[in-house]
């Protein structure tokens, strides 16, 4: 993967986010997308070594489209300014589709590499099942939070969008109340992609550290 070419393309796209520019530069995009597909294909094979459940993930379907869905967006720009992929056992990218526990990464126009894993904003029924799993297996959840590799790589579960009060149907004295308030059960980190010497190796290693969370979520 030619990272410099990718970030340069995305930076230019962010300044010229229109169809005319994209059409003129589509040959560049096609080359970069093919390289990104090769990376995702290799990653699926790497992840399958410690998580066989993702072995059947279709790399082409794991890639997100660069076209933005502008139907419900106030920002009427046609293209995303990052390349991204979601790898999971279901082969479904979107949480609303029931994608489940997922390994995710993207590279944006600033050269930021985001590496993440878990379930982001799952549907209401799925979120309730996860919360109930926290309570039913409080000891197991405590063990997950203390997992050395997970903590060293990502720190704590992300707190973004957390409720201020217990969700409906959950008492204030339940185990791990502060985590019950979460709307997503996910970890992530951001690094400068230009400082990464081996992108595939870095992603595979960090995703391996994510596996305890992925495995725990599948039990919910």
N, C-alpha and C positions, 0 to 999 in steps of 0.2 A: 504494500500500500504506500503510494507516494504522498505522505502526509503534507509536505509543503505545497504540493499541487492542489490537494484537497482544500486546505485552509485558504489558499490564495483564491481558488474558485469561489468558495463560500463567502469570503470577504468582498469580492467583486459583486457577487450576487446580492449581498445585503445592501450595496450601494446602487444597484441597478435591478431592483426587484420588479421586473416587468416581463411580459411574454416575449417582446421583441428581442431583448438582450438574451433571454434564455434560449430561444430558438437559434440565435446566431452562435451561441456557445454550447449548444447541445452535444456536439462531438466530444468536447472536454468532459461534459457530464457523463456521457455514456462510458468513457474510459474509466472514470473515477468510480462509477457505480459498479462496473464489472470487477474492479479491484476490491471494492468494499464487499461485494458478494463472495469473492474468494476468501476474504478475511473471515466473514461470518461462517462460511462452509467449514473452514479450518477450525474455528472456535467450537462449532457444534461437535466436531470430532474430539476436540480437546476436553470439552465439558463431559462428553459421554463416558470418558474414562473414569470419572468419579460420580457421575450422575447418569446412568444408562437410560433413564426415563426420557431424556431429550434426544436420544439417538435418531428418532424418526422425524425430528423437526425439519421442515422444508426450508432451506436457507433463503430461497426466493420469497417465501411468504413471511419470513422473519424480518425482512427489510421493510421499513416504512417508506411510503411514497414521499417524494419531495414536494408534491403539490399540496397546498393547504386547503382545508375545507373552510371556505369563506361564508358558508350559509348562515352561521350563527356568530360570526366574528365581526367585531367593530373595525378591526384592522384588515383592510381590504388589500393585502399584498398576496400575490398568488403562490409564492414559493417559501418553503421552510429554509432557514439558513443553517441547517445542520443535517448530517447523515446519521441515521439511527437504526437500531435493530433490537428486537426482543426475541429471546430464545426461551422456549418453555416446552413442556411435555404435550400441551394441548395443540400447539401450532396456531393458537389464536393470540393476536397481539393486544387487542383492546380489553381492559378489565370488564367492560360492559358486555363483552362477548363470552365471559367466563374463562379468560385466559389463564387464571390461576397464578401460582408462584412463578416468577419470571426473572431471567437474567437480562439486564438491559444496559446498553451503552450508547452514547452519541458523541460526536465531535462537531463543535460549532465553529462559526466564522471567526471567533476570537482565538481559536486554537485550544479551547478548553475541552478536555476529555472527561465526561461524566460516566462513572461506572456505578451501577445500582443493582439491587436485587430485592425481591419480595413481592408484595401486592400493593399497588398504588390505587387508591380510591376504588376498592372493589364494590360491587353492587350491595344493596342493603342486606339481603339475605346472606350473602357470603361474609360480609363484615360481621354480622351477628354471630355466625358460626365460628369465626376466628376469635371473637371476644369470649364466647362461651368456652372455647378450647383453652384460652388463657386461664379461665377460672377452674375448669375441670382438671387441668393438669398444671396447677400453679408451680409445683416443684420443677416440672420439666421446663416451664417457661423461665423460671429463675436460672436454671442451668444454661439455657440458651443465651440469656443476657450476659452470663459470665464467660461464655465461650471465648477463649483467648484469641484465636485467630480472627474471629468476627470483630471483637473489640479493637484489636490492634489495627485492623484494616479500615474499619468504618466508624468506630466509636459506638454510640447508642443508636437505637432506632430513631428515625427522623420524627421530629415533633410538629412539623408543619401542618397547620389546619386542625390542630388538637382542640377538642371541646373544652369548655371551661367547667362544665358540670357533667356528672355521670350521664351516659346516654339513656334514653327511655328503656325501662325494663331492667336496669341494673342498679343495685343499691350502692350507697356510698361506702359500704364497708367490705366490698368484694376485694379479693386479692388483686394486687397490681392495678389498682384503680387508675393511676395516671396513664397506664398503657391501654386500659379499657377505653379511655377517652380518645384514643387515636382514631383517625379516619383511614389511615394507611399504615401498613406494617411493612416498612421498607428501610433499607440502608442505602447510603450513597456517599460518594466522594468525588471531588473534582481535582484534576491535576492538569498541568501544562503539557499538552501532547508532544510538544517539541522536545521535552526533557525525557521522553520515553524512548529508550533505545530499541526495544523489541515490543511492538504493540500487541501482537498476538500472545506472546508469553506473559506480558503484564496482565492482560485481560483474563487469560485462563487462570493465572495464579489468584487474582482477586476474586474471580467467580468461584474458585474452589473454596475460598474463605467465606463466601456467601452461602455455600451449600447447607450448613446447619440451619439457617433461617428458612431456606427453600424446603428442606426436608420437614421441618416443624410445621410449616404452613400446610403442606400436603396432608398432614395428619388431622387437620381441622375439619 
